[in-house]
Amino acid sequence: MNQTQTAKSGQIAGILCIVMAVLSLLGALISPYLWSFWLVLEIAAYGYLAAILLIKRRDFLLSIGYGVLLILALRNLFLGYGFLAKLLNLFQVLAFAAMALVALGALTDLIPSLKDSAKKYWYAPAGCMVICIVPAFLSALINLFRGLGFLTFLLSIITAVVTYGLLAACLYFAAVWIAEPEKLPIGGASRPQYQRPQGQYQQPQYQAAADQGPRVVSTDGAYAGGAAAGTAYAGGGMMPESAYCGLAKHVLLLLFTCGIWYLIWIYRTTENLNCLEEEPPRNPATKLLLCMFVPFYSIYWVYKSAQRIDRLSALQGRPSDSATLCLILSIVIAIVPPILMQDKINGIVTAQGNGWTAPQQAPAGQARYAAPQSPYTAPQTNAAGAAEELKKYKELLDMGAITQEEFDEKKKQLLGL
């Protein structure tokens, strides 16, 4: 696992801590009788952890936040009544205790013997929290048999899955950031690999012509195949490979995480689209908060993000105009635009993995297209071939890849004028 994935895991954990703090606050606002010193302490603990994770503070301070949550879980364990309630609280105690130990072991030298265990069993806190769903389900099932009604049973199950699922995800991503496990399938097992042997350059996805014409060059100056030279665009960018997410996995997460994955996806996508150099960078945390708390802002975010995705697709020679469609769908069927946008992002990342590299920006005052340097001269094309070649160069002109003078010169060559 690379450092970028690890850093993103910490940011995701921080966002989830904010979500937990907001949910606790909303619950208290809906039911004022829940207000107490302990609830305020819980909200403060989640806010504290969110701040530590988002500023990437890697020291013993992180274990303090989980220690406070452990104290709250111990209090609930002693005050709870009923076997299932105590069992549920016990697993919460184990989860927060394990998390505090993982933080102490991995980030400090206070307990040297814990270092290896923290690296090896980093997933234990999240596992204990997931198990909490079992006693919560059994408790709801018993209440159903007692005649509380199916709707109450269903609501209890949904609440338990969302609450403990969020906590488990929060502990999981925080543990990843803390312990840095060597293997982590965040992007899915199906994510393509992008490493190429040094010195070998594959044919890029984008080509202007079959045998000649401008082609994309690699970032180190070596040609990406063929005899053509030069760069094609100004303001390019390489999408991080971590932006790839299997479409089936993406759809399932959108459907069954009650909106949690959508919020994570907004943060990830905002950050990944900052690779577009000609557009000003956007703060992913700010955009996420705006989408969460400002009505209809998510519709605007979808439209602007889709525009950036279209721009990245166009830079690879695949014109796209999905921004307007995503804007309309975000108003009518909000779940569809994230699917369409992620599909296009996957296409961009896959094209990069197949050999496409971001073009370099040409120095000021120099032409963005250079004629082929190879001594080989392409055979004279017939009329149909010349028309096809001319059409491709016209597309390059429209995209701004070549200048009008270069297009006119090439036109004369193809038509024999």
N, C-alpha and C positions, 0 to 999 in steps of 0.2 A: 504494500500500500504506500502511495507516495505522500509527500507532506501536504499537498493541496487537499487531498481527500481527508486527511486527519484534521486539518484546520477547519474544513467545512463541517465536519462532524461536531466540533466544539460550538460552531455558530448555530447549527441546527438545535443542539441541546440547549443553548441559551434562549433561542426563540421558544422552544417548548416550555422552558421554565416561565417565560413571560405568559404563555398561554395558560399554564396552571395557575399562576397568580391571578390572572384576569378571571378565570373560571371561579376561583375561590371568592373573589371580590363580588362577582355577579351573584353567586349563591347567597352571600350575606345580604346583598341589596334586595334580593327577592324575598328572603326570609330574615327580617331584622333580628329575630330572637337568636340567630346563630352568632351574632357579634359577641366576641369575648377577647380577652388578652391572648388566648391561644390561637385564635383565628388570625389576629393581627400578626402574631409571631410567624405563623405559617406563610402568610402572604409576603412578609418581610424576608423570610428565608428563601423563597422562590425568586424574589426580586434580587436578592444578594447573589444567588447562584447565577442568575441570568447576567448580571453585571460582570462577574468574574469570568464566565465563559466567553462573553462577547469581547471583552478586552484581552482575552487570551493570557490570563494570569496563571502561570503554572507553578504553584507552590502550596504550602499547607493551608492557605486561606480557603481553598476549595473544600477541604475536609470539614471546615467549621460549619459551612452551610448544611452539609449532609449530616453532621452531628446534631444540629438543631432539629432537623426533620426526624432523626432517630429518637430524640427526646420526646417529640410530639407523638411518634408512633408508640413508644413505651407507655406514655400516658393513656393513649387509647386502649392499649392492651390491658392495662390494670383496671380501667373504668368500664370496659366493655362487658356485656353480659351475653350468655349463650355460647355454646361450643363453637358454632360456625363463625360468630363474630370474633371470638378470641383467636380462632385459627387464621382468619383473614388478617387480623392485626398482627399476629405473630409473623406471617410472611412479609408484611410491610417492615416490621422491625428487622428481620433478617436482610431484606433488600437494602435498607438504608445503612445498616451496620456494615454490610459487605461493601457498599459503595464508599463509605468513609474509610474503610481499610484499604480499598484499592487506591484511593487518592493518597492516603498516607504512605502506602508502600511504593507507589510508582513515582510520586512527586517529591518525596522527602527521604532523608536518611535516618529518620527517627526510629524506624523499625526495619533494619536491613534485611531481616529474614523474610519480610513480606514482599520484597521486590519481585522475586521469581513467581510467587503465587499471584501477585497482582497482574503480571503479564500473562499468566497461564489461565487464570479464572476470571478475566475481566467481564465476561458475560453473565456471571452469577447474579449480580444485583437485578438485572433486567429479567432473568429467568424467575427469580423469586417473586417479582412483581406480577409477572404474567400468571403465575399460579394463583394469585389472589382472585382471579376471575372464577375459579372453581368453587370456592366456598360462597362467593357472592351469588353464583348461579344456583347452588343448592339452597341457599337461604330464600331466594326468590321463588324457587320451585315449591318449597314448603309453604310459603305464604299463599301460593296459588291453590294448593290443596286445602288451605284453611278458609278459602272462599273470598280472597281479596280481589279476584277478578283477573282475567287474562291481560287486560290493558295495563294494569299495575305490574303484572309479571313481566310483560314485554318492556315496559319503561324501565324497570329495575335492571333488566339484562343489558339494555342499550347503555344505561348510565354506567354500569360496571365495566362494560367493554371499553367505552370511551375513556373513563377515568383511569382505569388501570392500564389500558393500552397506551394512553398518553404518558403516564408515569414510567412504564416500561421503555417506551421509545426515548424518553428523556434520559433515563439511566443508561440505556444502550449507547446512545451517541456520545454522552459524556464519558463513558468508560472507554470508548474508542479513542477519544481525544486524549484521555489521561494515560491509558496503558499503551496506545499505539500498537495494536496487534499486527503481526506480519501479514496476515491474509484477512481481507474484509470484502465480501461481495456486495458492496453498496450499489454498484452500478449493474449488478446482475451478472450471472455467469455467461450470458450471451453477448456481453459487450465486446466489440471487436478489438483486436490488438493493433497497435499503431507503430510498433518498433520496426525499423527497416535497417538492414545491414549498412554499416558506414561505407560510403562511396558508391552505393547503388541507388539509382533514382528511377522510380517507376513512372510509367506513362500517366500524366494527369488526366483527370476527368474532363477538363475543359480543353478543347482544341478548336482552333479557328478553321483549320483545313486538314485534309487527310494527309498530305505529303509536305506541305509547306505552310508558311504563315506564322503568325505570332503564337507562342505558347508560353505557359507559365514557367517561371524559373524558380528554383528553390531559394530558401532564405540565405543560404551560404554562397549564392552566386553561381552554383553549378546548374546546368540545364536539366530540366525534368524530362528530357527525351526529345529526339528530333534535332534538326539543325537550326531551329529558329532561336532568336534571341529577344531580349527586351522584356519589359514588364507590361502588364495589361491594365492595371487599375491603380488609382490613388485611394488611400484610406481603406486598406484591406484589414484582415484580422483572422486569427486562427481560433476556432471554437475549442475550448478545453475538452479533452476526451471524456472527462467526468460528466459532461452535459448529456451524454448518451444514457437513455433509460429505455429498456425493452417496452414496447408499446402495450403488450398484454399486461405486464406488471404495472405500468402506469395507469391503465384503465381500471384494474382491480383496486389499486390504492385509492384512486379517485372515488370509486363507488363505495368502498367498505371502511374508510377511515373517518367518515363523518366530517369531511372538510379539512382534516389535519394535513393530509398529504398535499392538498391544493395550496395551503399556506407555505409549506416547505418548498413546493415546486415554484411558487412565485419568487421566493428568496433565491433559490438556485438559478432560475432562469434570468432574473435581473442581473445577478453577478456574472453569469456566463456571457450574456449579451454585451457586457462591457468590453468584449474583445474587439468590437467594431470601432476602429480607431478614429474615424471621422465624426463619430457621435460623442457627445459629452458623457462621461461615466455617471452612472446612477448609483446611489447608496442603497444596497439591497435591504438593509434593516429599515431605512426610512420608507421605502416603497411598500414593504410588508405591513408596517404599522398603518400607513395610509389606506391600504387595501382593507385592513381589518376594521378600521374605525371611521373612515370617511365614506358615507354612502355614495355608491355608484363610482367610486374612484377605481375599483377593479376593472370596470368596463374601459375606462380611459387607459389603464395600464395594459390591458390586453391589446388594444389598438396600437399603442406606441411600440410595444414589444413585438407584435406581429410585423410592424414596419421594419424593425431591425432585422428580423429573421428573413424577410423578403430581400433586404439589401444584401445580407450574407449569401443568400441563394444566388442572387444576380452576380455577385463577385465570382461565383464558380461557374458562370455561364449557363445558369438555369433560371431564367426570368420567372418571378413569382409575384403574385398580387393577391395575397390572402388577407391583408389587413382589413379591408372593407368587409369581407365575408366574416372574419372573426368578430368584428365590431357588431355586426347584425346578430350573429349567433349568440354572443355574450349577453345580449338583451333578451333573446327568446329562449335559447337552450344553453345555459351557462356552462354545462359540462363538456360541450363539444369543442370550443376553442382550445382548451388545454390539450386535448387529444391531437387536434390538427397541428398545433404549434410544436408539440413534442415530436410528432412524426417528421416535420420538416427539420427540426434540430437534429434528429437521428440521421436524416439524409445528409445534412451538412457534415456531421462528424464522420459518418461512414465514407463520404467522398474524400475527406482528408486522410482517412486511413488507407484509402486506395491509391494514394500518391499525390493528391492535390495539395499544394502548399500555398500559403498566403503570398501574394505578389508584393514585391518591394515598390515603394513609391519612388518614382523617377526624380532625380535631382532637378531643381528649378532651372528652367531654360533649356532642358534637354527633351528630345522627343521621347514619348512613352512607347514607341515602337521602333525596333531596329530590324533592318533587313537581314535575311539569313546570311551567315558567315561561311557556310559550307561551300566548297568549290563545285559541288554537285548542282546541276541545273535541272529543274523539273521539266519533263517533256511538255510540249505544247498541248494544251487542253483543247478539246473540241468546243463547239458553241454551247452545248448543254452544260459541259463542265465549267466553262467560263462563267456562265450565268449563275451556276450554283456557288462558285467561288465568290463572285461579286456579291451575291446575296449574303453570304457569311461575313464578308468585310463590311457590308452595309450595317449589319447587326452590331459589329464591333464599333462602327462609327456612332451609332445611336447610343451605345452604352458608354461612349467616351473613352474607349480603349485606344483609339487612334484618332489622329487629327483629320480635318477635311482635306488638307494638302496630301497627306499620306494615302487617304482613300482615293483621291483623284489620280495620283500617280499609279496606284495599283490597278485602278480601272483602266488606265491607258495600257498597262502591260498586258492585262487579260484580254482586252479587245484588240490589241495589236495596233493601237493608234500612234 
